[in-house]
Amino acid sequence: MSKRNISGRNLDKAITSDDILGKKVIDAEGNYVGISERILFDEAKMEFIGLGVDKGILSKGVLIGKNYINKITRHAIFLKIRILYEVKGMTVFDRCGRKVGVVSAVKLEGNKNNLKYLEVNLGAFRKNIIVNKELIENISDSVLLNIEKSNLIKLLAKEK
């Protein structure tokens, strides 16, 4: 049965909520993020502003702004970015490949996906340390620092 259109625009190829809700959300590196569960609209402007993503029973959901969405397909929603909250639990290595610790917390700048610092657990009975983004060389399957572990410890001691 055909539907009548009174919008003044051709809406035949428009994306509907059925095309978005319940779809897998995949980050820019191909990692599974979660399932889209909410569509977010600006009430005053009546425009799409983002998605709510369910990450499962054991994880907090995440809100993703529309500027971070690359494309929506029949099977999944693809992001332009890697969600930095996903760094929690990753192993941190110094520039020589020595293990420094494990990321215990991620601090972002405001409501953006911009890293401010990582909190790193050094191991049994040791205090966590703060690693500012300037000390991070790369984040992929692990976090690689641009400094040696011994120099990192000296730098942190000076800051206290």
C-alpha positions in Angstrom: 0.0 0.0 0.0 1.5 3.3 -1.0 1.6 6.2 1.5 0.9 9.8 0.7 3.6 12.4 1.2 2.6 15.9 2.3 6.1 17.1 3.3 7.0 18.7 0.0 10.1 16.5 -0.2 10.7 13.0 -1.7 10.9 10.9 1.4 11.0 7.5 -0.3 14.7 7.0 0.5 14.6 8.5 4.0 16.1 6.5 6.9 13.6 5.5 9.5 13.9 4.6 13.1 13.7 0.9 12.0 16.9 1.4 10.0 18.7 2.7 13.1 17.4 1.1 16.2 18.8 -2.4 17.1 21.7 -2.1 14.7 25.3 -2.9 15.6 27.6 0.1 16.1 31.1 -0.3 14.8 34.0 2.1 15.5 36.5 3.4 12.9 38.8 0.5 13.6 36.2 -2.2 13.0 35.6 -2.9 16.7 32.1 -3.7 18.0 30.8 -0.9 20.3 27.2 -2.0 21.1 23.7 -1.9 19.8 21.9 1.4 19.0 19.0 1.8 21.4 17.9 5.5 21.2 17.7 8.2 18.7 18.5 11.7 20.1 16.8 14.8 18.7 17.2 18.5 19.5 13.7 19.4 20.7 13.9 23.1 19.7 15.5 22.6 16.2 13.7 19.3 15.5 16.9 17.8 14.2 18.9 14.5 14.8 21.8 15.1 17.2 23.0 11.5 18.0 22.5 8.0 19.2 22.3 6.1 22.5 24.3 2.9 22.4 23.7 -0.1 24.7 27.0 -1.8 25.5 25.5 -4.7 27.4 24.5 -5.7 30.9 28.0 -5.1 32.5 28.9 -1.9 30.8 27.5 1.7 30.8 25.9 2.9 27.6 27.4 5.7 25.6 25.9 8.7 23.8 27.4 9.4 20.3 26.9 12.7 18.6 25.9 12.8 14.9 29.3 14.3 13.9 31.0 11.0 15.0 28.8 8.9 12.8 30.2 8.0 9.4 27.3 6.1 7.8 24.2 4.1 8.5 23.7 0.9 6.5 21.1 -1.9 6.6 23.2 -4.0 8.9 25.2 -1.6 11.0 26.1 2.0 12.0 29.7 2.9 11.4 31.6 5.6 13.3 34.3 8.0 12.2 36.2 7.5 15.5 37.4 5.0 18.1 35.5 5.5 21.3 38.2 6.4 23.9 36.4 4.9 26.8 37.2 1.5 25.2 40.9 2.1 26.2 40.0 1.1 29.8 41.6 -2.2 30.6 44.3 -2.0 27.9 48.0 -2.7 28.7 50.3 0.3 28.6 53.8 0.0 27.3 56.7 2.4 27.3 58.5 3.3 24.1 60.9 0.4 24.6 58.1 -2.1 24.9 58.3 -2.5 28.7 55.0 -3.0 30.5 54.0 0.1 32.5 50.6 -1.1 33.7 46.9 -1.3 32.8 44.5 1.6 32.1 42.1 1.9 35.0 40.3 5.0 34.0 39.9 7.4 31.1 39.4 11.1 31.4 38.0 13.0 28.4 37.7 16.7 27.8 34.1 17.7 28.5 31.6 15.7 26.4 33.9 15.1 23.5 35.9 12.1 22.5 39.2 14.0 23.2 41.5 12.4 25.6 42.7 14.5 28.6 44.6 11.7 30.4 44.7 8.1 31.4 44.9 6.7 34.9 47.2 3.7 34.9 47.4 1.0 37.5 51.1 0.0 38.0 50.3 -3.2 39.8 49.9 -4.7 43.2 50.0 -2.2 46.1 51.2 0.7 44.0 49.4 3.9 43.4 47.8 4.7 40.1 49.5 7.3 38.0 48.2 9.9 35.6 49.5 9.8 32.1 48.7 13.0 30.1 47.8 12.7 26.4 51.1 14.3 25.5 52.9 11.2 26.7 50.9 8.9 24.5 52.4 7.9 21.1 49.7 5.5 19.9 46.6 3.6 20.9 45.7 0.4 19.1 45.4 -3.0 20.8 47.5 -1.5 23.6 48.7 2.0 24.7 52.2 2.9 23.6 53.9 5.8 25.4 56.5 8.1 23.8 58.7 7.9 27.0 60.6 5.2 28.8 59.1 3.9 32.0 62.1 5.1 34.2 61.7 8.7 32.7 58.0 8.6 33.3 58.4 7.8 36.9 61.0 10.6 37.3 58.7 13.0 35.5 55.8 12.1 37.8 57.9 12.5 40.9 58.9 16.0 39.8 55.3 17.0 39.3 54.4 16.2 43.0 
